[in-house]
Amino acid sequence: MYVSKKKIQAAIDLLISMAVNDIAEEDNRRASDVLPEFLQSRTAGLLLDPKSRFWWDGPLAVKDFYREELKHLHNN
């Protein structure tokens, strides 16, 4: 089954929005503050690359991957 690039990008955009909103809610922050940090992350880089197929995963997986990335950054 063929999925258009436009649909893939829409799925990626939705996943970013959902993950950022979940993170903001859990951390008691505004999504507008979380979004720029998220977009600079390795997680976002993987998600924004359609070839990685990370966009196949749901927002929970994206959020968890981002949380793990932050843990590793703060431990180094």
C-alpha positions as CSV (number, residue, x, y, z in Angstrom):
1,M,0.0,0.0,0.0
2,Y,1.3,3.4,-1.0
3,V,1.3,6.2,1.5
4,S,1.8,9.7,0.1
5,K,4.6,12.0,1.5
6,K,1.8,14.4,2.4
7,K,0.1,11.8,4.6
8,I,3.4,10.8,6.2
9,Q,4.2,14.4,7.0
10,A,0.7,14.9,8.5
11,A,1.3,11.8,10.7
12,I,4.7,13.1,11.8
13,D,3.2,16.6,12.7
14,L,0.4,15.0,14.7
15,L,2.8,12.8,16.6
16,I,5.0,15.8,17.5
17,S,1.9,17.7,18.7
18,M,0.6,14.8,20.7
19,A,4.0,14.0,22.3
20,V,4.8,17.6,23.1
21,N,1.3,18.1,24.6
22,D,1.8,15.0,26.8
23,I,5.2,16.1,28.0
24,A,4.0,19.6,28.7
25,E,1.1,18.3,30.7
26,E,3.2,15.8,32.7
27,D,5.8,18.5,33.4
28,N,3.3,21.2,34.2
29,R,4.8,23.4,31.4
30,R,3.4,25.1,28.4
31,A,3.6,23.2,25.1
32,S,4.9,26.3,23.4
33,D,8.0,26.1,25.8
34,V,8.5,22.3,25.3
35,L,8.2,22.4,21.5
36,P,11.4,24.2,20.6
37,E,13.4,22.0,23.0
38,F,11.8,18.9,21.5
39,L,12.5,20.0,17.9
40,Q,16.2,20.3,18.7
41,S,16.4,16.8,20.0
42,R,17.7,13.6,18.4
43,T,14.2,12.2,18.9
44,A,12.7,14.9,16.7
45,G,15.4,14.3,14.1
46,L,14.5,10.7,13.9
47,L,10.8,11.4,13.8
48,L,11.2,14.1,11.0
49,D,13.1,11.6,8.8
50,P,10.4,9.6,7.1
51,K,13.0,6.9,6.2
52,S,13.5,6.1,9.9
53,R,9.9,4.9,10.1
54,F,9.9,6.2,13.7
55,W,6.6,7.8,12.7
56,W,5.0,4.4,12.7
57,D,5.2,4.4,16.4
58,G,2.6,6.2,18.5
59,P,3.0,9.3,20.7
60,L,3.7,7.3,23.8
61,A,6.8,5.7,22.1
62,V,8.0,9.1,20.9
63,K,7.5,10.6,24.4
64,D,9.3,7.7,26.0
65,F,12.2,7.9,23.6
66,Y,12.5,11.6,24.2
67,R,12.5,11.1,28.0
68,E,15.3,8.5,27.6
69,E,17.3,10.9,25.5
70,L,17.0,13.6,28.2
71,K,18.1,11.1,30.9
72,H,21.2,10.3,28.9
73,L,22.0,14.0,28.3
74,H,21.6,14.8,32.0
75,N,23.8,11.8,33.1
76,N,26.7,12.9,30.9
